[in-house]
Amino acid sequence: MMKKIFIAATDMAIGGAERALLGLLNALDKEKYQIDLFLLHHSGPLMELIPKEIRLLPEIPKYADLGIPIQKVLKHGHLDIFYGRLKGKIKAGQYAAKHQLKKDNSVSIHYSFKYTLPYLPVISDTLYDLAIGFTIPYYLVDQKVQASKKAAWIHTDYAMIDGDREEELKVWDVYNHIISISEAVTRSFVSVYPSLAKKIFLMENILSPDLIRKQADLFDIPPEFSDGAASIHLLSIGRLTKAKNFDNVPDICARLIHAGWPVKWYIIGFGSDQSLIEDRICEAQMENNVFLLGEKANPYPYIRHCDLYIQPSRYEGKSIAVREAQILHKPVVITRFPTADSQLKNGIDGLIVPMNNEDCAEGIAMLLGNPKKQLALIRHCQSEDFSTETEALKIDQLFESSSVSPTIF
């Protein structure tokens, strides 16, 4: 009998977690598993790439209201969801102020889900063999889905994010397994939640080099790169959020320009920091050198044709975009975020540069001025097998391994 798997995520916007989800959905054996996918919103450029064998569950209006501006919820007539979100917002503000949390914290989003949870309907009456919370909100898989075993997927460096540790521990603790994408992510998570160490299950992001290379060849040189050899094309991909550090790209780029490098730096992605980055571009007078390209359903031709791929993040779990750039044989530069050493081998298949803008620019300039080093990085990437599709086989171990008693309502 086919085992039934439920997977919950937010949407299919352009992002590393979403591309990792696509990798998982493509790699899972459809003859062994019946896979139901639940998304809060049926939106995002990656929707069309969901494999046809996956059963996409219907969008539920109250869940869709969790990710829109709170004032729009009233127009939909969901007063209970509005009340829950408003209460969560007030409580989160009080908690953050009392504990002097950084602005970039997880309390607001967790409280939003916590206080709307009583008003959300059950997602499915199916009893699943395994239910996976692939991205937030993890509360839903805890209380709105029936499953013999439940697993949550962690994608980021939790030590870098302020939150209500006691409240979030309650959410994580109900899961039989917590799936980590790297040893560095595991260490970070366990440093915050040491009591959960026994639940950690390592499973790397699933990527298909063949699929990535095929998509990279779907169209020729992107029009943004049409100035050819006149410019050096730098590329970064990710959500426009504090974690990615794109707000410092204009200053880093200005330093490269002032050092004589004719660079143009392109950023693919969207997010809440767009206005901040646009302001920084104007402040640095980099309007002709730093460009926000928005979402791209297929970013791979841009990676294929850039000169350097750069991930200037403040923190990461394990960047999928970096691995994709390596798959497409690009020289890669990343900043020394806390998990950087788990991302690549410094000087072998990429370069790690300091986080501060001056030294970051110097590190990029050093690589630009060293074609032999660039070629060495490229050749090492050409020799590596970056395929991780076999990681999907580990799903079987989740069914077979011992774990704590499941939560079934």
PLY file of the C-alpha trace (Angstrom):
ply
format ascii 1.0
element vertex 409
property float x
property float y
property float z
element edge 408
property int vertex1
property int vertex2
end_header
0.00 0.00 0.00
1.25 3.47 -0.86
2.26 5.57 2.11
0.55 8.93 2.40
2.66 12.06 2.87
1.34 15.53 3.65
3.56 18.58 3.04
2.70 22.13 4.11
4.37 25.32 2.88
3.47 28.98 2.43
3.48 29.46 -1.35
5.69 28.95 -4.41
7.42 32.31 -4.54
11.03 32.60 -5.68
13.20 31.51 -2.78
15.67 28.91 -1.67
13.19 27.01 0.49
10.67 26.90 -2.34
13.27 25.58 -4.79
14.29 23.00 -2.17
10.64 21.99 -1.91
10.48 21.53 -5.68
13.60 19.38 -5.47
11.96 17.18 -2.86
8.67 16.91 -4.78
10.49 15.92 -7.95
12.76 13.38 -6.23
10.18 11.51 -4.14
9.11 8.15 -5.62
5.55 8.70 -6.83
4.95 4.94 -7.04
5.71 4.53 -3.33
4.05 7.65 -1.96
0.79 9.52 -2.36
1.88 13.13 -1.80
-0.55 15.87 -0.83
0.75 19.45 -0.92
-1.00 22.20 1.03
-0.08 25.83 0.36
-1.47 28.81 2.24
-1.53 30.65 -1.07
-1.66 29.16 -4.56
0.69 31.84 -5.78
4.24 32.36 -6.99
6.14 31.79 -10.25
7.13 28.26 -9.19
3.51 27.01 -9.05
3.70 25.81 -12.64
6.71 23.64 -11.80
4.92 21.47 -9.23
5.05 17.90 -10.61
1.71 16.75 -12.02
1.78 13.62 -9.82
1.54 15.77 -6.69
-2.00 16.32 -5.39
-2.35 20.03 -4.66
-4.97 20.46 -1.96
-7.50 23.28 -2.39
-6.65 26.72 -1.06
-8.60 27.45 2.15
-9.66 31.13 2.41
-8.93 31.52 6.12
-5.41 30.16 5.69
-4.86 32.43 2.68
-5.69 35.37 4.96
-2.63 34.62 7.12
-0.21 36.12 4.62
-1.95 39.26 3.39
-1.98 42.77 4.91
-4.15 42.61 8.03
-6.52 45.35 6.87
-7.50 43.24 3.84
-8.68 40.40 6.08
-11.69 42.50 7.12
-12.78 42.79 3.48
-13.00 39.00 3.34
-15.31 38.95 6.36
-13.03 36.80 8.50
-13.38 38.76 11.74
-11.96 35.89 13.80
-8.76 35.77 11.73
-8.50 39.56 11.94
-8.90 39.41 15.71
-6.31 36.64 16.06
-3.76 38.42 13.90
-4.33 41.74 15.66
-3.95 40.11 19.06
-0.80 38.36 17.88
0.64 41.63 16.60
-0.03 43.42 19.89
1.34 40.55 22.00
4.42 40.26 19.78
5.12 43.97 20.10
4.85 43.76 23.88
7.14 40.75 24.06
9.76 42.27 21.74
9.78 45.52 23.71
10.02 43.77 27.07
12.91 41.57 25.98
14.58 44.22 23.78
14.61 41.99 20.71
16.13 43.03 17.42
13.70 44.23 14.77
14.45 41.16 12.65
12.85 38.61 14.99
10.49 35.65 14.68
8.02 36.62 17.40
5.60 38.53 15.19
5.02 35.75 12.68
4.84 33.01 15.33
2.36 34.95 17.45
0.27 35.69 14.38
-0.18 31.96 13.80
-0.52 31.12 17.50
-3.45 33.47 18.05
-5.27 32.63 14.80
-4.91 28.86 15.26
-8.21 28.39 17.16
-10.14 29.88 14.24
-8.57 27.79 11.46
-10.35 24.70 10.13
-8.83 21.22 9.88
-6.90 21.01 6.61
-7.69 17.38 5.75
-9.51 14.47 7.38
-7.01 11.99 5.90
-4.78 10.09 8.31
-1.30 10.44 6.83
1.70 8.24 7.48
3.92 11.32 7.56
3.11 15.04 7.76
5.87 17.54 7.00
5.96 21.20 7.91
8.36 22.32 5.20
8.20 26.03 5.98
6.35 28.15 8.50
3.70 28.05 9.89
4.73 24.91 11.78
1.70 25.23 14.09
-0.54 23.92 11.31
1.06 20.50 10.98
1.01 20.22 14.75
-2.72 20.77 15.22
-4.54 20.78 11.89
-3.36 17.52 10.30
-3.61 13.91 11.44
-0.47 11.82 10.94
1.30 8.83 12.49
4.55 10.77 12.37
5.32 14.44 11.95
8.47 16.23 10.81
9.50 19.88 10.59
12.13 21.16 8.15
14.62 23.82 9.29
16.36 25.95 6.68
18.21 28.74 8.46
20.66 29.68 11.21
18.36 29.84 14.24
21.07 31.23 16.51
20.90 34.45 14.47
17.17 35.03 14.98
15.65 36.49 18.15
12.40 34.87 19.25
10.21 33.66 22.08
12.30 30.55 22.73
9.94 29.08 25.31
6.90 29.43 23.07
8.65 28.16 19.96
10.05 25.17 21.84
6.47 24.03 22.42
5.93 24.00 18.67
9.12 22.12 17.81
8.70 19.62 20.64
5.55 18.02 19.20
7.43 16.81 16.13
8.84 13.30 15.92
11.67 14.52 13.68
13.29 17.87 12.93
14.97 17.75 9.54
18.14 19.83 9.23
19.77 20.69 5.91
23.38 20.70 7.16
25.59 19.98 10.15
26.11 23.71 10.67
22.35 24.33 10.76
22.06 21.47 13.24
24.70 22.94 15.55
23.01 26.33 15.43
19.56 24.91 16.14
20.75 22.67 18.98
22.61 25.59 20.56
19.21 27.28 20.91
17.13 24.16 21.66
19.49 21.59 23.23
16.61 19.39 24.43
15.66 18.71 20.81
19.02 17.27 19.74
17.67 13.71 19.74
15.04 14.64 17.15
17.45 16.02 14.54
17.54 14.19 11.20
20.07 15.34 8.57
18.78 15.63 5.01
20.43 18.01 2.56
18.56 20.20 0.09
17.70 18.17 -2.98
19.01 19.50 -6.28
19.09 18.01 -9.77
22.08 19.29 -11.78
20.58 17.96 -15.02
17.34 19.89 -14.50
19.19 23.08 -13.52
21.44 22.90 -16.60
18.47 22.31 -18.91
16.67 25.34 -17.50
19.85 27.41 -17.81
19.88 26.72 -21.54
16.24 27.68 -22.16
17.20 31.14 -23.39
20.37 32.91 -24.47
22.15 35.82 -22.81
19.67 37.80 -20.67
18.93 41.24 -22.17
20.32 42.91 -19.02
23.74 41.48 -19.92
23.61 42.71 -23.53
26.45 45.21 -23.04
28.78 42.22 -23.39
32.44 42.65 -22.52
31.96 46.31 -21.64
30.92 45.33 -18.10
31.63 42.66 -15.52
28.34 41.10 -14.50
27.90 40.21 -10.83
24.79 38.34 -9.70
23.06 37.69 -6.37
19.80 35.86 -5.71
17.57 35.82 -2.65
14.75 37.48 -0.79
15.23 41.18 -0.19
15.47 40.82 3.58
17.99 41.69 6.27
19.46 38.19 6.24
20.69 38.57 2.65
22.49 41.88 3.31
21.58 43.30 -0.09
21.24 46.74 1.47
25.05 46.87 1.59
25.50 45.87 -2.06
25.38 49.48 -3.38
28.24 50.55 -1.11
30.30 47.44 -1.97
29.64 48.05 -5.64
30.64 51.72 -5.34
33.97 50.66 -3.84
34.57 48.34 -6.80
33.71 51.11 -9.26
36.03 53.55 -7.51
38.77 50.92 -7.68
38.39 50.85 -11.46
36.27 47.73 -11.97
33.45 48.22 -14.54
30.96 46.09 -12.65
27.21 45.87 -12.86
25.56 44.03 -10.00
22.18 42.38 -10.55
19.92 41.12 -7.75
17.09 38.66 -8.40
14.41 38.48 -5.74
11.69 40.35 -3.89
10.96 41.23 -0.31
10.35 43.78 2.40
13.75 45.50 2.07
13.21 46.64 -1.52
12.62 50.28 -0.62
15.64 50.30 1.69
17.87 48.86 -1.04
16.55 51.36 -3.59
17.37 54.17 -1.16
20.87 52.80 -0.66
21.35 52.63 -4.44
20.49 56.33 -4.69
22.69 57.27 -1.73
25.67 55.51 -3.31
24.82 56.93 -6.76
24.80 53.41 -8.15
21.65 53.73 -10.28
23.65 52.67 -13.36
25.44 49.83 -11.61
23.10 48.05 -9.17
19.83 46.66 -10.52
16.91 44.96 -8.81
15.43 42.52 -11.32
12.50 41.29 -9.23
11.31 37.70 -9.34
12.49 35.34 -12.06
10.81 31.94 -12.37
13.95 30.75 -14.16
17.05 32.49 -12.78
19.45 29.94 -14.22
20.26 31.68 -17.54
21.32 34.68 -15.43
23.63 32.46 -13.41
24.94 30.82 -16.57
25.94 34.15 -18.10
27.18 36.11 -15.07
30.90 36.53 -14.43
30.79 36.05 -10.64
28.03 34.83 -8.37
28.05 36.60 -4.98
26.10 35.76 -1.81
26.77 38.68 0.59
24.50 37.34 3.38
24.54 38.22 7.07
23.43 34.66 7.82
22.29 31.56 5.92
21.26 27.99 6.52
22.76 26.52 3.38
22.18 28.69 0.34
20.64 26.82 -2.57
21.56 29.64 -4.95
25.26 29.18 -4.13
25.06 25.48 -4.91
23.16 26.19 -8.13
25.89 28.63 -9.20
28.50 25.94 -8.54
26.45 23.44 -10.57
26.58 25.94 -13.44
30.37 26.26 -12.97
30.52 29.85 -11.78
33.20 31.39 -9.55
31.35 31.97 -6.26
32.03 34.53 -3.53
30.26 34.42 -0.16
30.67 36.49 2.98
31.87 34.92 6.22
28.46 34.37 7.76
28.39 31.93 10.72
27.69 28.82 8.61
29.92 29.82 5.66
32.42 26.98 6.10
29.62 24.43 5.59
28.65 26.12 2.33
31.90 25.71 0.39
35.61 24.94 0.69
37.31 28.33 0.83
39.73 28.79 -2.06
38.77 25.44 -3.60
35.21 25.65 -4.95
34.52 29.25 -3.94
35.86 32.18 -1.99
34.86 33.41 1.48
35.41 37.13 2.07
34.96 39.29 5.20
31.51 40.65 6.01
32.44 44.35 6.28
31.98 46.30 3.05
35.57 47.47 2.55
37.14 44.03 2.93
34.31 42.39 1.02
34.96 44.69 -1.94
38.70 44.00 -1.72
38.06 40.25 -1.75
35.85 40.50 -4.82
38.39 42.75 -6.55
41.17 40.27 -5.75
39.24 37.51 -7.52
38.34 39.75 -10.46
42.03 40.50 -10.89
43.05 36.85 -10.78
41.75 34.98 -13.87
43.82 31.91 -12.94
42.05 31.67 -9.59
38.68 32.05 -11.28
39.56 29.24 -13.67
40.67 27.01 -10.80
37.35 27.54 -9.01
35.47 26.79 -12.23
37.43 23.61 -12.92
36.85 22.32 -9.41
33.12 22.87 -9.80
33.22 21.07 -13.14
34.81 18.07 -11.44
32.27 17.87 -8.61
29.05 15.87 -8.59
26.63 18.20 -6.84
23.60 15.95 -7.26
21.68 15.32 -4.02
18.62 13.56 -5.43
19.42 10.39 -3.46
18.73 12.35 -0.26
15.03 11.72 -0.96
15.60 8.05 -0.12
16.06 9.10 3.49
12.32 9.67 3.73
11.98 5.90 4.26
14.05 6.20 7.42
11.52 8.60 8.89
8.88 5.89 8.69
11.17 3.23 10.14
13.03 5.10 12.91
11.87 5.19 16.50
10.49 8.47 17.79
8.27 10.03 20.41
4.53 9.44 20.38
2.75 11.29 17.56
0.25 14.06 18.04
-3.11 13.00 16.61
-6.28 14.92 17.39
0 1
1 2
2 3
3 4
4 5
5 6
6 7
7 8
8 9
9 10
10 11
11 12
12 13
13 14
14 15
15 16
16 17
17 18
18 19
19 20
20 21
21 22
22 23
23 24
24 25
25 26
26 27
27 28
28 29
29 30
30 31
31 32
32 33
33 34
34 35
35 36
36 37
37 38
38 39
39 40
40 41
41 42
42 43
43 44
44 45
45 46
46 47
47 48
48 49
49 50
50 51
51 52
52 53
53 54
54 55
55 56
56 57
57 58
58 59
59 60
60 61
61 62
62 63
63 64
64 65
65 66
66 67
67 68
68 69
69 70
70 71
71 72
72 73
73 74
74 75
75 76
76 77
77 78
78 79
79 80
80 81
81 82
82 83
83 84
84 85
85 86
86 87
87 88
88 89
89 90
90 91
91 92
92 93
93 94
94 95
95 96
96 97
97 98
98 99
99 100
100 101
101 102
102 103
103 104
104 105
105 106
106 107
107 108
108 109
109 110
110 111
111 112
112 113
113 114
114 115
115 116
116 117
117 118
118 119
119 120
120 121
121 122
122 123
123 124
124 125
125 126
126 127
127 128
128 129
129 130
130 131
131 132
132 133
133 134
134 135
135 136
136 137
137 138
138 139
139 140
140 141
141 142
142 143
143 144
144 145
145 146
146 147
147 148
148 149
149 150
150 151
151 152
152 153
153 154
154 155
155 156
156 157
157 158
158 159
159 160
160 161
161 162
162 163
163 164
164 165
165 166
166 167
167 168
168 169
169 170
170 171
171 172
172 173
173 174
174 175
175 176
176 177
177 178
178 179
179 180
180 181
181 182
182 183
183 184
184 185
185 186
186 187
187 188
188 189
189 190
190 191
191 192
192 193
193 194
194 195
195 196
196 197
197 198
198 199
199 200
200 201
201 202
202 203
203 204
204 205
205 206
206 207
207 208
208 209
209 210
210 211
211 212
212 213
213 214
214 215
215 216
216 217
217 218
218 219
219 220
220 221
221 222
222 223
223 224
224 225
225 226
226 227
227 228
228 229
229 230
230 231
231 232
232 233
233 234
234 235
235 236
236 237
237 238
238 239
239 240
240 241
241 242
242 243
243 244
244 245
245 246
246 247
247 248
248 249
249 250
250 251
251 252
252 253
253 254
254 255
255 256
256 257
257 258
258 259
259 260
260 261
261 262
262 263
263 264
264 265
265 266
266 267
267 268
268 269
269 270
270 271
271 272
272 273
273 274
274 275
275 276
276 277
277 278
278 279
279 280
280 281
281 282
282 283
283 284
284 285
285 286
286 287
287 288
288 289
289 290
290 291
291 292
292 293
293 294
294 295
295 296
296 297
297 298
298 299
299 300
300 301
301 302
302 303
303 304
304 305
305 306
306 307
307 308
308 309
309 310
310 311
311 312
312 313
313 314
314 315
315 316
316 317
317 318
318 319
319 320
320 321
321 322
322 323
323 324
324 325
325 326
326 327
327 328
328 329
329 330
330 331
331 332
332 333
333 334
334 335
335 336
336 337
337 338
338 339
339 340
340 341
341 342
342 343
343 344
344 345
345 346
346 347
347 348
348 349
349 350
350 351
351 352
352 353
353 354
354 355
355 356
356 357
357 358
358 359
359 360
360 361
361 362
362 363
363 364
364 365
365 366
366 367
367 368
368 369
369 370
370 371
371 372
372 373
373 374
374 375
375 376
376 377
377 378
378 379
379 380
380 381
381 382
382 383
383 384
384 385
385 386
386 387
387 388
388 389
389 390
390 391
391 392
392 393
393 394
394 395
395 396
396 397
397 398
398 399
399 400
400 401
401 402
402 403
403 404
404 405
405 406
406 407
407 408
